[in-house]
Amino acid sequence: MAACADLNLERAKASAEEYGIAKACSVSELLADPEIEIVINLTIPAAHAEVCLQALENGKHVYVEKPLAVTREEGRAILAKAQEKGRLVGARRIRSSAAASRRASS
């Protein structure tokens, strides 16, 4: 991990210290840093699309925890921006208990 960023700089500093990350900064500083190649988006789901789009616009690859976005339109916008910028997007797969139950009973 190269840096820890948060909208609240004090929270970023506390998290960086807790996890032994050398740099704490604002989100805008993180996005502007040419040394940062990938952003791991751990925001609340309602903010996933905005943060992913900002990171992609700044030339970063993105990994986001589930869900990728809260609407299909936002998800499509993220994927389109990634394609436009030649960047990768990764997201943890959502596995519903209903789907898991169907597979288990097959």
N, C-alpha and C positions, 0 to 999 in steps of 0.2 A: 504494500500500500504506500502510495506516494504522498497522499494528502487526505485530509478529512475536512469536508465543507458542510456548512449549515447556514440557513438564513440568519440564525442567531450565532454570532461568532464565538461567544462564550461557551455555547453548547458544543461547537466544533472543537474548541480548545480542550474542553473536558473530555470529549470522546477520544480525541487524538492522544491525550495523556493516558487515558484508561487503557487504550489498545496499543500503545507504543508506536504511534504514527508520528513521524518527525514534523510534519507540517499541518497546521490548521489554517483555514482561510475561508473567505466568503465564497459563495457559489460563483459569483462573477469572476473572482480571481482564479478559481479552479478552471472555469470554462476558457479563460484567456491564456492559461498556462500551456505553452507549446510542448512541454515535457509530459503532460497528461494525455494519454492515448485512449483510455477507456474510462467511462464513468459508470460506477455501480450505483444505480438509483434506488435508494432505500426510503424514499419519501412515502407519504400516505397515498393510497391508490388514486385519489382525486387529483393529485399533483403529478402523477406519472407521465402523462402525455406532455404537459408543459415542460417538465425538466428534460425528458427524453428529446423533445424537439429542439430545445435550447442547446443541449449537448451535441446533437447531430449537426445543427447549424454551425457550431463552432468546430466541426471536424473531428469530433470524438466518436469512438465506438460506444455502444451502450449495452449494459446488462441491467435488467429491471426485474424485481421480484413480481410475482403474480399479483394482480393481472397486469398485462402489458398496458392496458388503458381501460377506462370504465365504459367506453362505448366503442362500437365497431368503427365508427367514423374516425375517432381518435387513433385507434390501432392502425387503420389504413393510412392515416396521415403520417404516423411514425415510420411505417414501412416505406412509404413513398419518399419521405425525406431521407431515409437511410440509402435508398437506391439512388436518389438524386446526388447525394454526397459521396457515394461509394464507401459507405461505412456499414458495419455489421451491428445487428440488434439481436440480443439474446434475452430470453425470458424463461423463467421456470414454468414448466408445464403444469397446468391445473388438472388434477386427477379427481374427478368427482367420485363420491362414495357409491353412487348409483352405477356408474360405469365400472368401478372396481367390483361391485357385487355381481354385475352381469358377467364379467370375465371369470370371476371365481366360481360361478355356478355352471359355466360352460364345460 
